[in-house]
Amino acid sequence: MQKNKFLFLIRSYNESSRIVWVMKSIFADGFSEILVVDDGSVDGTMELLKKEFWEKIYFIRHPVNRGAWAALETGFAYIRKNSKEKEWKYVVTFDADGQHDIADMKNFCEMLEKHPNTDVIYGSRFITKTKTNVPFFRRIILFWGKIFTSLISGVHLTDAHNGYRLMKVEVIDQVHLTMDGMEYASELIEEIQIAGYKIREVPVNIHYDEYTLAKWQRFGGVFRIVARMLYKKIFR
């Protein structure tokens, strides 16, 4: 497949210690289009990217940290405005902290070739046995998150809150994120389902270490996500 048709959307908040080698892995695999949304980093991320990649990437910066949902929606807005000129066909959401493995893109591409009518492909840690080292407590929360998302949206995924996704550009034209917290992941699935897009999953390997685990959603935050999604569902 033509790799210049894939745009990688990377949200970054204080990831200067990892974002360079993450981006180098993408370029090394033959992909050339990267959009970085710097969500108000204060660790010199922008200066580092200027030094390493400035002429090779698209870059947007929030003056203050606004959260993952806002960074993703900012990226979506940029894509809606520029996709026709740039001739992008697919958008890949990819983490800046090294959790995602660029080698798994072959699974996404093979799925597109096998099922070209697919609109959205989610990476899954659980659809088959992978090398993902998900901690036991996180597995429990992800399991109940999967059940909750299925009940709310009617979309049955094995890994509903995986940030490694591929979407056709036209999906982004129809989907707008409004929820200002981590519940954006469930909102995104619901919006995709409402718009009638076809979703599939492929196996991916997510790499956890002490650094990435320290940033994860706490249990109390999970209850807030549930409450806010239920509120939106009732009063939409």
N, C-alpha and C positions, 0 to 999 in steps of 0.2 A: 504494500500500500504506500501511497505517497506521504512520506512522513512530514512534509511541510504543510500538510492539511490539518495536522494535529496541533492545537495550542495547549500548552501546559499552563494551568492557572495555579500559581503558588502563593498562598497567604503566609506572611511571615510576621512574627512578633518576637523580637529579641532572639533571633536564630543565627546570629553572625558566626557562631562556632561551628555550624553545620551546613548552612545554606550553600556555601561555595561548592563543597564536594557533592551535594545533592544535584546542583545544576550541572556540574561537570559530568555526572553520570547520565543525565538526560542528553546532553550534547554528544557524549561519547557513543550513545546508542543510535545516533543518527537523526534525532529530532532537533529542530532548529528554532521553533517558535515558543517563547516563554514569556508569560506575563506575571510579574511579581507585584503583589499588593502588600506594601509594607504598612502594617497596622500600627503606626506610631511607635516604632522601635526606638529605644534610647541607647542601644549598644553599638552604634556605628554601622548598622546593616547597610544603610544607603551608601555611605562612603566606601564600604568594602565592595559593594556591587559596582559602584562607579569605577573602581580600580580594576576589577576583574572582567566585567561583562557589559559595560554601559552601552556599547555600540551594537550589542547582540540581542538585547532584550527590550521588552516594553515594561515600563515601571510606573506605578502609582503609589503615592504615599499619603496616608492619613496623618494629619498633624498631631492627633492624639489617638490613643488606643480605643477602638470602638467595639472590638470583639469579632469572633470568627464569622458570625452571620453577616455583619456589615462589610467585612473585607471580601467575603464571597460575593455579596450583592454588588459591591463596587466593581469587582472584576466582571461580573455579568453585564453591568451597565456599559463598561468599556467594550465588551465583545459585541453587544447589540449595536453599538455605534459604528464599529470598525470591521465587522466580520465580512461584509460584502466586498469591501475594498481589499482586504487581506486574503480573501478566498479560503478562510478556514472552514472546515467541514465538521470537525470534532473538537470538543473541549475536554481535557483531562484535569481533574482536580487532584493535586499532588502535594503532599505535606513537605514543609521545609525542614523538618527535624530528623529526616533519615529513616522514618518508619516504613516508607513505601519503597518497593524494589522495582526499578525500571525494567528488569528482566521480565516481570509479569505483564508488560505491555503486549507480549506475544500472545497471551491468552485473550486479551481484549481484541486484538486484531484478528485472531482466528475466529472469534465469535462473530465479528462483523462480516467476515468473509462467508461464514457458514449461514448466518441469518442477517442478511443486509437490511431487512425491514426493522431491525431492532433500533430503538431510539435512545435508550439509556442502558448502560451496563454497569452494574455494581460489582466491586471486588468483594469477595467473601472469604473470611477466615475459616468458615465451617462447612462450606458446600462439599468439600472433600478434605482429606487429611493434608495439611500443609505444614510448613516449617515454623509457623507462627507460634510463639511462646506466650500465649495469653495466660496471665495469672488466673488462678482459680476464682478468686472473688470477682474479678472483672468478667469472667465467663458467666457467672450468675447474673450480674447486672445486665450484660448484653443479651442474655437469654430473655429476661423479662422485658427488656427494651424492645426486642423483636416481637414479642407477643403484643405489647402495647401498641406498637406502630401498626401491626397487622389489624388490630381491632379498630384503630382510629382511621386508617387510610384504606383498608381493604387490600393492601399490597402485602403479599406473603414472601418475605425475603429471609434467607438464613442469617444475614448479617446486616441488619437495617441501618446501623450506625457506623458503617465503614466509609471513611473519607476518600478512598481511592475509587473514583468514578470516571466513566466516560459518557459524554452526552453529545448528541448531534446539536449543531449550533441552533437549529430552529427550535429546539426545546427551550433554550435559554430565552428566546424571544417571547415565550409564553409564560415563563415561570418567574415570579418575583417574590423575594423573601422579605418578610415584614417583622418576624419575631426576633426580638433583640436579646437572644440568649442561645444556649446550646440546643434548645429545642428546634433550631433552624433545620437540623438534619431530618427530623420527623416532618416538619412543614414542607421541606423540599420533596420528600416522597409523596406526601399527600397532594401537592400541587401537580406533580408529574402524573399521578393517577387521575386527577380531575380532568386534566387536559387530554387524557386518553392515549398517552404514549406507551409503547411496548418496552417492558423492562426484562432484562435477563441478568444472570450472575455468572461470574467466573472466579476460580480460585486465585487467591493472592497470598503472598507471604508478608506479614507485618512484623517488623523487628522491634521488639521492646528492650529497653535497657533502663537503668536507674534514672537517666535523664528524661526520657519520654514518659515513664510512669509517674514521675513527680508532678507532671502537668495535668494529669487526668482528672476528669469530672469526679467530684466527691459525691458520696451517697446522698447527702442532703440535697445536692443539686439535682439529682435524678427526680426526687419528689417535686421539685419546682417545675421541672420540664413537664411532668405528667399533668400537674395542675394547670399550667399555662396552655397546654395543648387541648385539654378538656374544655377550658374556658373558650378558646377560639372555636372549637367544634360546636359548642352550644350557642354561642353568640355571633357566629360568622355572618 
